[in-house]
Amino acid sequence: MYLAGKERDAALLAPLSVHPSWQGKGIGAILMRDGIECLRARGVDILLILGHDTYYPRFGLKGGCMGVHGILVPAPAPLAEDPEKYRLRPFVCGDELVCHSLWREAFAGVDGAIEPGPGILPWTSKTKDIVSCVLERDGTAVGHARFDARPGSSPESAILRFLAVDPAAARVLLGRIAAWVSSKAAEIRLPIPFANACRLFRDAKPYHEWWAAGMAMAMDGDAELESALTAIAAKMAPPLAVEWPPSFDF
């Protein structure tokens, strides 16, 4: 994670569960304390938890640190056909190299950005109707998206990842997704940092959503890091936009 001007090692501590007949006996607290010490010994800088917003703060976590941030753009008219030089195809092994490159360009220097892990797993999904695709232009990959096309999903917020090399590719990719999910929304939310989105969409508006259940804690007493998390919790800075891996799609 890049935060407060530096690269940081972050860890998500989850899940925590205690059998109902053994709850209230301090077992959860033992697991939490041991988990925190385990991560501290491994040199982790930031602890992240998505969970009960009155239970975990007792261990030093701040609520309202994680959430969603991105942009809102006017929904395009759905495209029936792409220009001949564009082709939308499924993600295949090998595409992760260009996808990582596009991700790094889109999130360069953005506080709270957590880079997808290595390999193809962060870019694909085994969940039915969650689509991972690549946009080609003249045979070269120029965009990538992962979006929820399941019946009943919200078309205006169905896009889980959106990366494009330039405004033309971004328009075509968004148009194809809008047609695929039959979106009738006036605006579509894209998980792109506003600071770097204007190069793709001139009419982009920032979007922020802080989750009380999205908690974080500085592990090593770093004053800069603690100050950054305090500002986020106070909604004076965008939330940490953790991009959940495809294993969360179900």
N, C-alpha and C positions, 0 to 999 in steps of 0.2 A: 504494500500500500504506500502511496505517496501522500504525505500529510505534513503540514507545517514546514514545508521546504525541504523535507528529507524523505528518502525511502525508508519504510518501516516494515518490520516483520509483524504480521497480524495473524491471529488465530481465532477461529469460531469454536467456542466451547458448547457442545451440544451432542446429543440430547441429555437431559437430566430427568430421571424418573425413579420413584420409590413406590414399592407395592403399597396399596392403600392401607393394608393392615399394619404396616410399619411406618407410616407417615407420622409426623409430629414428634419423632424421637431423636431428631438431630442428624439423621443419616444423610439427608440432602446437603446439610451444611458441611459435613465431613467430606462428601464428594466434591463440593464446590471448592473448599479450601485446598484439598489435595490436587484438584485439577488446576487451580491457579498456581500453586507452587510448582507443579510439573511444567507448566508453560513458562513460568519465570525462569526455571532452571535451564530451559532450552533457549533462553534469550529472546523470547517473544516481547515485542514492544507494546502491542495493543491487543486487548482481549475484547472480542465481540460476542454478544449474546442476543438472541431474539427470543423473548420469553416474558414471564409474568413481571409486570412493571412495579410491583410492590415487594416481590420476593428478592430479586437479585440486587437491588440497590444496597441491601444490608452488607454486601460483600465489596462495596466500593464502586459499583458500576453506575454510570450516569444514563438516565433514560432520555429518549428523544434524540439519540445520536445517529441512528441509521434511518433510512427511508428511501425515497425515490427523488431523483432530480433529473431533469432533462429539458426538453422543449415541447411546445405546442405549435403545430403548423396547420394552416388550412388544409382540409382534406382535398386531395386532387380529384378531378373527374376520373372515374375508373377507366383504365385503358383496356380496350378490347384486344388490341395487338400492340406489341412493341415495334419500334422501328427495326428494320431488317438487321441492323448491325448489333442489336441487343438480343441476348438469349438468357432466360432464367432457367436454371437447372438445379438439381439436388446437390447438396454438399457431398464431396467425395474426399477420400484420403489424399492428402497432399494440399488441399485447399487451406489447411490450418496455417500454412506459412504466410500466405498473402493476408489471411484474416488477422493474424497477429500483427502484421505490419500496419494494416488499416486501423486496428484498435489502438496501437501505440500513437499513431498520428492523431486520432480523434481525442485521446485522453492525455496527451502530453502536458505535463505540469498541472494536472487537475487534482486538487486536494480531494482525498477520499477515494481515489480511483484504485480498484483492486484488479490487477491484471489477470486475465484468464490463465489457467494452468497449462502445462505443456501437453502436446499430443492432440488427438482429435476429439476426446471426450467433452471438453468444454464447448464445442461448437455444434454438437449433434444432440439428438434426443431419441430415446426409445419409446417415448410416449406417443400414442397414435394421434395424428392430426396436429402435432406441434412440428412445424415445418422448418427445416434448416436448408437454406438455398444460397446460391451464388449467382450474381449477375455478371454475365460476360459481355464485353463489347469488342467486336472484331476478334473474338477468340481469347481475349485477355480478361481475367477476373478483375472487376472494378467495383464490386459491392457484395455485401453479405448481410443476410437477415435471418433471424430466428423468430417465429411468430406463432401465436396460438390460433389455429383455425378450427378448433373444436366447436360444435354447435353449442350456443349459449354463452360463448366467450364474448367479452366486450370489445367490439371492433375498434373503438377509439383508443383502447389501451392494450391491444393484443400483441404489439410488437415488443419482443423481449430483448432484441439486439438489432441495431441498424448501423451499418458502416458503409460508406461510399467514398470513392476517390475524388469526386468533383460534383458540382451542382447538377450536371446533366444526368450522371449516373444516379444521383439521389432522387431526382424527379421520376425517372423511369422505375426505379426499385420501389418507391413509395406508391406509385400508380399501380404497379402490378399487385402489391400486397392489398391495396384498397379494393381492387377488383376481386381478388381471391377470397377475402373475408366478407365481401359485400357490405363494406362500411357505408353507413349513411350519416355518420357523425360529421359535424361541422369542422371539428378539429381532431387531429390525431396526435397522440403523445409519443414522442420518440426518446429513447434513453441515450441521448447525446448531450454532453456538457454544453451549456449555453455559450461558454467562453469560446469554444471552438466550432460552434454550429453555424455561425453567420457566414462562413465560407461556403456552406451548402444551401442554406435557406435564409434569404434576406428578411423574410417576414416571420422569423422564429420569435417566440415569446418564451421566457423562462418558466419552468414549472418546478415547484418544490413541495415535498410532502414528508413531514417528520413523523416517525412512528414512536409512540411512547414505549412500546415494547422493544424497540431497537436500541440496545444499550452497549456502552463501550467503557473501557477503563485503561488508563495509561499504566503500564506495568512497572516502569523503572524510575518513576519520579521525575521524568523529563518535564521541566517547567513549560517549555514551548508546546509540547504535546498536550499537557494538561490544559493549558490555556486554549488550545485549538478545540479540544473536546468540550470545554465549558462554553465557548462561543457557539458551537454547533447546537448544544443542548438548549441554549438560550435563543435559538433561531436567528442568530446574527451571522451565521454562515450556512451554506448548503449542507444537508445531511450526508453522511457517508452512504453512498449508493452502492451497496453490496450487490453484485450481480450473482444471483443464486445459480448454481450449476444445474445442468439438465437433470440431475438426479432428483431435484425438487419439483420437476414438471408435473409429476403425477399428483 
